[in-house]
């Protein structure tokens, strides 16, 4: 469903869903530590410091659920968050952090890949891209991995408030062209701003829909 195709009722239902209690569940350093697959999950992936934690906080309308940091590479576990016992959000380790020791970086990036490959209740991955920089080679590598794992994913542009409307339109157009022939990619990118709230209602509605929670 296109981001502008959600009805007012769907947007409101999603707002109510994500206004319900949310909590940190656990940080997972090994795949065997993951909880049961009893709830639908969506995952947030992206380059280090792309704004994953800030976006998760905006989705659940909390300032401090996910820990945001100015230090790239801070997230080195799969952090899971529960939304009202109805679904879980997964914050995956960032990739492309050049300052991390190579072996350390490989370990937590491989953890994210293992999660994406082996989580049967994963409904969609959201690949976050800083709208100011657009898709980078390391992002194409991430999309290759998602396509190979046959994990449905949608590109989400973050920090859209930092661009002028014409600039943002150009980034959206270039992104759409880049993902047009990607087998596992949702065909439309979504522009968001955690700071200003742009695109957050549509992101919530998309998560609710893919998790089968549009009506609850």
N, C-alpha and C positions, 0 to 999 in steps of 0.2 A: 504494500500500500504506500502510495506517495505521501510525503510528509504533509502535503496540503490537503490530503484526502480524508483525514480523520474528522469525524463529526464532532460538534461541540459536546455531545454526550460522551463520546469516547475519550475526549481530552479531559472532561470533568471526572469520569470514572477513574482514569489513570492518576489524576491529581489526588483523588481521595485515597486510592490504593497506596500511593507513596507518601501520603501524610500519616499513614498508620505507623506504629512503632517499628523502628529499625535498629539493629544492633550488630556489633562486631561478633562474629562467630569464632574464628580462629585464623591463625597464620600457618600455612602448610609449607614445610620445607622439603617434604618427601611425598610423592604421590600416594603412598600407602596410608598417609595420615588423613586423606580426604574423607569427609563424612559420607553417609549413605546418599544414594542418588534418588532420594524420595521426593525432592522438590526440583522444579525447573530452575535452571541457572542461565544467566547471561554473563559474558566475560568482557572486560575492558582491557585492551592491549594497546601498545603504542611505544614510541621512542621515550626514553627517559626524559622526564621533565616536560612532557607534552600536556599535562594537566589532568591525568586520570583521576587522582584523588579529589581534585576540585570539582570535576564533573560528577563524580559519584555523590559527593556532598550536595550538589545542586539538585540532582535527581531526587534524593530523599529529603530535600529541604532541611538539611542539617549542616552546621558549620564545621563539625568536628568528628563526624563518624569515621571517615577515612582521613588518615593523617597526610596532609599535604606538606611538601618540603621543597625548598629551593635547591636542595642538594641532589643532583642527578644520580640515579641508580640507587635511591634510598630503598625502594620496594624490592626486596630480594626473596620474598615468599609469595605464594598465592594467598591473598587475604580475602576471606569470605565474609559477607555481610548478609544477614537475614532481614527480609522485609515482611513483617507481620506473620511469619510462619508460612508464607505463601510462595516465596521464591527467594533465591539467593543471587547476590551480585558478587562476581569474582574480579578482584583487582590483580592483574598479572604483573610479574616483574617487567620493568621497562627494558627495552633493547637499544643497542646503538650507543652505549655509554663507554666512550673510549678510555676514560681514566681508570676504569675498573681493571684489576688484574685479569689477564686473559682467561685463566682457569676459573676464577671466581665468576666472571661475566658469563662464561659458557655454562657454568653450573646452573645459575638461576634463569638463564634464557632457555636452557634445555628443560627446566622445570615447567616453564610456561608452555612450551611446545608439547610436553608430555600430557599436561592437563588438557590441552585442546584436542589431542588425538584420542584420549582415553576416557572422556567424560560423556557417557551416553545421554545424560539429562541436560547437556548443554544445548540450548535452543538457538543462540546466536552469539557471535563475537562482534564487538564493536571496536573497530580499528581507528584509534584516535590519531589525527594528523593536525599539527599546528598550522592553522590557516595562513600564518605569515610566511611559512616556509614551503608549504605544499609537500607533495610526495617526494621522498628521497630514495636513493637506491636501497637503503636498508628497509624501507617500507615495502618496496617491491619484493624483497626477499620474504618479508612477513606474509605478503599476499600469496606468494608462491607456496609457502608452507600451509596456509589456510586452504588454498585450492587443492593441494595434494591430500590434505586430511579430510577434504569434503565437509568443512565446517562453514555453515552459512555465516557470512559476515557483512557488516555495513560500515562504510567509511564515515567517520564523524569528524568534522572540522572543528577544532577548538579555538578559543580566543578570537572568535569572529568579530568581536567589537573593536578589535585593533585595526581592522581594515575599513576602508571606504567602501560603500556599496558596489561601485564598479569593480574595484579590486577583488572583492569577495565573489562577485559574479564570475569573474575570470578564473579564479581558483576553482570554483564549483564546476565550471565548464571543462577545465583541463582535467579535473579529477574524474568527471563522468566519462570523458574520452579514455582515460587510463584504465578504468574498470569495466568498460563496456563489454569486453570479451572474456572477462574473468568468470569461470564457471560457477564459483561459489559466492560471488559478490552480489549483494543487493544492488540493483541498478542505479539507485539514487543516493548521493552523499547528502548528509545533513549538517548544516552549519549551526554551531552552538556557541553560546557564551555563558560560562558559569558565573561570571561577574554580573552580567546584565539580564540573564535568564532567557536569552533568545534561543529558540530551538528546544528548550528543555521540556515543555509540554508535549511536543511531538515525539521526543525521545522516550518519555515516559509511556506515551500511548503505544509506541512501537514495541517497547519491552513487554507491556501488558498483553498486546495482541499475540506476539510470538510465543509467549508463555501460556496462552490460553486463558488469560485473566482479564479479558476486555470487559466481561460482566462477572461480578463476583458478589 
